[in-house]
């Protein structure tokens, strides 16, 4: 719920930390995840140093499963904070934190991508993917990425008309 709300907010706001704070409104304020996100933001603001903040995160969650929500959410938020609205820097810092890197990198990438918008994504990150998504759907093994985006946009506009 937290990251879904953060990603949604990222399409509307232009500040990553604002998107994270909006994401926090969708989970209980006293839950472990909310406390972890807030603590991570405080560390980032205090430390102003990715290495130091990441060290704090890894120490705090030492012994926890590498695929646990808390440690990985903290690393993702730190990557977003220190990425300074740079797509590549955000993803690479997030992944350099370690642990569940495929999930943290993809989550950070989706948030910074939503903030920047498709036209501002670096070509070297887009070109290798081409304009296709491979699926496991029988009879629909491939979709064009731009067609998926247009379909989602159409559904979003329809949904907004129904609720606004």
C-alpha positions in Angstrom: 0.0 0.0 0.0 2.8 2.4 0.9 4.7 2.0 -2.4 1.6 1.9 -4.5 0.5 5.2 -3.0 4.0 6.6 -3.4 4.1 5.6 -7.1 0.7 7.1 -7.7 1.7 10.3 -6.0 4.8 10.5 -8.1 2.7 11.0 -11.2 1.3 14.1 -9.7 4.0 15.7 -7.5 7.5 16.6 -8.7 9.3 16.0 -5.4 10.3 12.5 -4.4 10.1 13.1 -0.7 6.6 14.6 -1.2 5.6 11.4 -2.9 7.0 9.3 -0.1 5.1 11.4 2.5 1.9 11.0 0.5 2.6 7.2 0.5 2.8 7.3 4.3 -0.8 8.5 4.5 -2.0 5.2 3.2 -0.6 3.1 6.0 -1.1 3.2 9.8 1.1 5.9 11.2 2.3 3.8 14.2 3.1 0.6 12.2 6.6 -0.7 11.8 6.8 0.3 8.1 5.7 3.9 8.8 8.2 4.2 11.6 11.0 2.7 9.4 10.3 5.2 6.5 10.2 8.2 8.9 13.4 7.1 10.6 15.1 6.6 7.2 14.1 10.1 6.1 15.4 11.6 9.4 18.7 9.7 8.9 19.0 11.0 5.3 18.3 14.6 6.4 20.8 14.3 9.2 23.6 12.3 7.5 23.6 13.8 4.0 25.7 10.8 3.1 24.5 7.7 1.4 27.2 5.4 2.8 26.4 6.5 6.4 22.6 6.2 6.0 22.9 2.8 4.3 25.3 1.6 7.1 22.7 2.6 9.7 19.9 0.8 7.8 21.9 -2.4 7.4 23.0 -2.3 11.1 19.4 -1.7 12.3 18.0 -4.6 10.4 21.0 -6.9 10.7 19.9 -10.6 10.8 16.6 -9.8 9.2 15.7 -11.7 6.0 17.2 -10.1 2.9 13.7 -10.0 1.4 11.9 -8.4 4.4 9.8 -5.3 3.8 11.3 -3.1 6.4 15.0 -3.2 5.4 14.3 -3.1 1.7 11.8 -0.2 2.0 14.4 1.8 4.0 17.1 1.1 1.3 14.6 2.2 -1.4 13.8 5.4 0.3 17.5 6.2 0.9 18.1 5.5 -2.8 15.3 7.9 -3.7 16.6 10.6 -1.4 20.3 10.4 -2.4 19.5 9.9 -6.1 18.8 13.6 -6.5 16.1 13.1 -9.2 18.7 11.4 -11.4 17.2 8.2 -12.9 20.4 6.2 -13.1 21.8 7.4 -9.8 18.6 6.6 -8.0 18.4 3.1 -9.3 22.1 2.3 -8.9 22.3 3.7 -5.3 19.2 1.7 -4.3 20.7 -1.5 -5.8 24.1 -0.9 -4.2 22.4 -1.0 -0.8 22.1 -4.8 -1.4 19.5 -7.2 -0.1 16.4 -7.7 -2.4 17.9 -5.7 -5.3 15.6 -6.6 -8.1 12.6 -5.4 -6.1 14.2 -2.3 -4.6 15.7 -1.2 -7.9 12.4 -1.7 -9.8 10.5 0.2 -7.1 12.9 3.1 -7.0 13.0 3.1 -10.8 9.2 3.3 -11.1 9.0 6.1 -8.6 11.7 8.3 -10.2 10.4 7.3 -13.7 6.9 8.6 -12.7 8.4 11.8 -11.4 10.5 12.5 -14.5 8.0 11.2 -17.1 8.8 8.9 -20.0 10.3 11.6 -22.2 13.0 12.3 -19.7 14.2 8.7 -19.1 17.7 8.0 -20.4 17.8 6.4 -23.8 20.4 3.8 -22.7 17.9 2.5 -20.2 15.0 2.3 -22.7 16.5 1.2 -26.0 17.6 -2.3 -24.9 14.0 -3.1 -24.0 12.6 -2.0 -27.3 8.8 -1.4 -27.4 7.8 -4.8 -26.2 6.8 -6.6 -23.0 7.0 -10.4 -22.9 4.2 -12.2 -21.0 3.2 -15.7 -20.2 -0.3 -15.3 -21.6 -1.2 -17.9 -24.1 -1.9 -16.2 -27.5 -0.6 -12.9 -26.2 3.1 -13.5 -25.6 4.1 -9.9 -26.5 2.6 -6.5 -26.0 3.9 -3.1 -27.1 4.9 -1.0 -24.2 3.4 2.2 -25.6 0.1 0.4 -26.2 0.0 -0.7 -22.5 0.7 2.8 -21.4 -2.1 4.2 -23.6 -4.5 1.5 -22.3 -3.7 2.4 -18.7 -4.2 6.1 -19.4 -7.5 5.5 -21.0 -8.7 3.4 -18.1 -7.4 6.1 -15.6 -9.3 8.8 -17.5 -12.5 6.7 -17.4 -12.1 6.0 -13.7 -11.5 9.6 -12.9 -14.7 10.7 -14.8 -16.7 8.2 -12.7 -15.3 9.4 -9.3 -14.8 13.1 -9.8 
